[in-house]
Amino acid sequence: MQKIDLIFTRDFSLFICEFWREQLLLDAVAKAWGAGITDQIIRFNGRLIEAYRIREDVEKVKEHVVHLPFDHRLFSDEFRNDFKKAVAELRELIEKIESDAPMDTAEVWPEALHLFRAMYPAYMLAVFLPGPWADDLRKAKGAAAEPILKALYDNRLFMEGLFEETDLALRHMVRQKLELHGMDGTLAHLVDFSEAEALLTRNLPPQKAELEKRKPGYIIIKGEMIIGRNLKEVLQENSLEYDFPDVEGIKEFKGTPAYPSGPVMAPVHLLYTVDDIKSFPADHILVMAMTSPDFLPAIKKAKAIVTDEGGITCHAAIVSREMKIPCVIGTKIATKVLKDGMEVEVDATKGVVRILK
């Protein structure tokens, strides 16, 4: 049995998840890095997308990357400049989409995917190398690693939130097209890649019944979508294993302090998607799988932030330091243990979250 790890939990669209796996991870990253993963397992839990990767795959890719010579193109100024150019152009395109200016979606769709593909290998490098892989690079390269880590961290800041922004912009186009066909636009996140392409480039709508089938949840493994099955059973059938956390009876748990502060006490409020932001009450503890720039209106009102995921370079860590908001990241279980309205104490110096009532 191979172990898998949960990599991200986000509000992503099905069509982006399929593009992410097929075109970005299995192709673009593998070509640029010289090593890639064999699969990415996706589970839609009815609210959010959970992305899992095989631990052995990730370890092999990490070992390959941290031992590359520093004259490899991945670490070159040319590679970083190409990345920044693609990021800037993609952001311009996103602004155009969000402005609702007249556009030919048949042209915008492939252009957005091309730019996404162009920037993603450097995007992923900027997420993992100065983050969870930083100590491995230091161990392999010594002091010579520091300028590379600094440059990659700068890239991380430059592109922060771009994956989510791209997803939401393309979902916006899909949503508008669905509504023009008399369909519920909120189903846009359930449209698969081939359906999105047909809708945006040939004006062919998906079957509503197919989208409705996916609403309760689905699993994608080895490129195949499975509906109505338990994740644990599907993993076992594919010789994969995940350490599902046992959260029953937990009254206190720990994470990593991102912006230290003394204990803060307040009610909890969980957010899942950007549509939930308007419901966030001021002076509550914001609890999420992970924050992104789209959630800033809620973050600004939060008394503290607690996340399931993230390391010292994640969005929640960056923004909490900038805004001086107490923050505990990487708890793994916050969204599974905490419920709306619970009174909790967040000690962002010790990284401890305690349920009071």
Residue pairs with C-beta under 8 A, 6 or more apart in sequence:
1 236
1 239
1 240
1 241
2 54
2 55
2 56
2 239
2 240
2 241
3 54
3 55
3 56
3 240
3 241
3 242
3 243
4 41
4 52
4 53
4 54
4 55
4 235
4 240
4 241
4 242
5 52
5 53
5 55
5 58
5 242
6 50
6 51
6 52
6 242
6 309
7 40
7 51
7 52
7 53
8 49
8 50
8 51
8 289
8 290
8 309
9 48
9 49
9 50
9 51
9 289
9 290
9 308
9 309
9 335
10 48
10 49
10 51
10 164
10 289
10 290
10 292
11 48
11 49
11 164
11 167
11 189
11 272
11 273
11 274
12 20
12 48
12 49
12 164
12 167
12 189
13 167
13 170
13 171
13 174
13 188
13 189
13 190
13 191
13 196
14 44
14 189
14 190
14 191
14 192
14 193
14 214
14 218
15 170
15 174
15 191
15 192
15 193
15 195
15 196
15 197
16 166
16 167
16 170
16 171
17 42
17 49
17 51
17 220
18 192
18 193
18 220
19 113
19 116
19 193
20 40
20 51
21 39
21 40
21 42
21 220
21 223
22 193
22 223
23 113
23 117
24 116
24 117
24 120
24 124
25 36
25 37
25 40
26 36
26 37
26 39
26 40
27 36
28 117
28 120
28 121
29 36
29 37
29 120
29 121
29 124
30 36
30 37
31 121
32 73
32 74
32 121
32 122
33 61
33 64
33 65
33 74
33 121
33 125
34 64
34 68
35 60
35 61
35 64
35 65
36 61
37 53
37 54
37 57
37 58
37 61
38 54
38 57
39 53
39 54
39 57
39 221
39 222
40 51
40 52
40 53
41 51
41 52
41 53
41 219
41 220
41 221
41 235
41 240
42 49
42 50
42 51
42 52
42 218
42 219
42 220
42 221
43 49
43 50
43 52
43 217
43 218
43 219
43 220
43 231
44 50
44 214
44 217
44 218
44 219
45 217
46 215
46 216
46 217
47 272
47 273
48 272
48 273
48 289
52 242
54 240
62 128
62 133
62 136
63 136
65 74
65 125
65 129
65 133
66 129
66 133
66 136
66 137
66 139
66 140
66 141
67 140
68 74
68 75
70 141
70 144
70 148
73 79
74 121
74 122
74 125
75 148
79 122
80 122
80 151
80 155
82 118
82 122
83 118
83 119
83 122
83 123
83 155
83 159
84 155
84 158
86 115
86 118
86 119
87 119
87 123
87 158
87 159
87 162
89 115
90 112
90 115
90 116
90 119
90 162
90 166
91 162
91 165
93 108
93 111
93 112
93 115
93 169
94 112
94 165
94 166
94 169
96 103
96 108
97 103
97 108
97 112
97 169
97 170
97 172
97 173
98 169
98 172
105 173
105 177
105 200
105 201
106 200
106 201
106 202
108 173
108 200
109 170
109 173
109 196
109 197
109 200
109 201
110 201
112 166
112 169
112 170
116 166
119 159
119 162
122 155
123 155
123 159
123 162
123 163
125 152
125 155
126 152
126 153
126 155
126 156
126 159
127 156
127 313
129 137
129 148
129 149
129 152
130 149
130 150
130 152
130 153
130 156
130 313
131 156
131 311
131 312
131 313
131 314
132 311
134 145
134 149
137 145
137 148
137 149
138 145
138 146
138 149
141 148
153 313
156 313
157 318
160 293
160 315
160 318
161 292
161 293
161 294
161 315
164 292
164 293
164 294
165 293
165 294
168 274
168 294
170 196
171 188
171 189
172 188
173 200
174 188
174 191
174 196
174 199
174 200
175 185
175 186
175 188
176 185
177 199
177 200
177 203
177 205
178 184
178 185
178 187
178 188
178 191
178 199
178 205
178 206
179 185
181 205
183 205
183 208
184 208
187 208
187 211
187 212
187 215
190 211
190 214
190 215
191 199
191 206
191 211
192 206
192 225
195 206
195 210
198 204
198 206
199 205
199 206
213 227
214 225
214 227
216 227
216 228
217 227
218 225
218 226
218 227
219 225
219 226
219 227
219 229
219 231
219 234
220 226
221 234
221 238
222 238
226 234
231 242
232 242
232 244
235 241
235 242
245 332
245 333
245 336
247 333
247 336
247 337
250 333
250 337
250 355
251 354
251 355
252 352
252 353
252 354
252 355
253 331
253 333
253 334
253 337
253 352
253 353
254 328
254 331
254 350
254 351
254 352
254 353
255 306
255 307
255 328
255 329
255 330
255 331
255 332
255 334
255 351
255 353
256 310
256 311
256 312
256 328
256 329
256 330
256 351
257 327
257 328
257 348
257 349
257 350
257 351
258 305
258 310
258 312
258 314
258 316
258 317
258 320
258 321
258 327
258 328
258 329
258 348
259 317
259 320
259 321
259 324
259 325
259 326
259 327
259 348
260 326
260 348
260 349
261 304
261 326
261 348
261 349
262 347
262 348
262 349
263 345
263 346
263 347
264 285
264 303
264 304
264 326
264 345
264 346
264 347
264 348
265 343
265 344
265 345
265 346
265 356
266 283
266 284
266 285
266 303
266 304
266 343
266 344
266 346
267 281
267 284
267 285
267 340
267 341
267 342
267 343
267 344
268 284
268 285
268 287
268 338
268 339
268 340
268 341
268 342
268 343
268 344
269 279
269 280
269 281
269 284
269 285
269 286
269 287
269 340
269 341
270 287
270 288
270 335
270 338
270 339
270 340
271 277
271 279
271 280
271 286
271 287
271 288
271 295
271 298
272 288
272 289
274 294
274 295
277 294
277 295
277 297
277 298
280 286
280 297
280 298
280 301
280 302
281 301
282 301
283 301
283 302
283 303
284 301
284 302
284 303
285 302
285 303
285 304
285 305
285 306
285 344
285 346
286 295
286 298
286 299
286 302
286 304
286 305
286 306
287 305
287 306
287 307
287 334
287 335
287 338
288 295
288 305
288 306
288 307
288 308
288 316
288 335
289 307
289 308
289 309
289 335
290 307
290 308
290 309
290 310
290 314
290 315
290 316
291 299
291 305
291 307
291 315
291 316
291 319
292 315
293 315
296 319
299 305
299 319
299 323
299 325
300 323
302 325
303 325
303 326
304 325
304 326
304 327
304 328
304 346
304 348
305 316
305 320
305 325
305 326
305 327
305 328
305 329
306 327
306 328
306 329
306 331
306 334
306 338
306 346
306 353
307 314
307 316
307 327
307 328
307 329
307 330
307 331
307 334
308 330
308 331
308 332
308 333
308 334
308 335
308 336
309 329
309 330
309 332
310 316
310 317
310 329
310 330
311 317
311 329
311 330
314 329
316 327
316 329
317 327
317 329
319 325
320 326
320 327
321 327
326 346
326 348
327 348
328 346
328 347
328 348
328 351
328 352
328 353
331 353
334 353
337 355
338 344
338 353
338 355
342 355
342 356
342 357
343 355
343 356
343 357
344 353
344 354
344 355
344 356
345 352
345 353
345 354
345 356
346 352
346 353
347 353
347 354
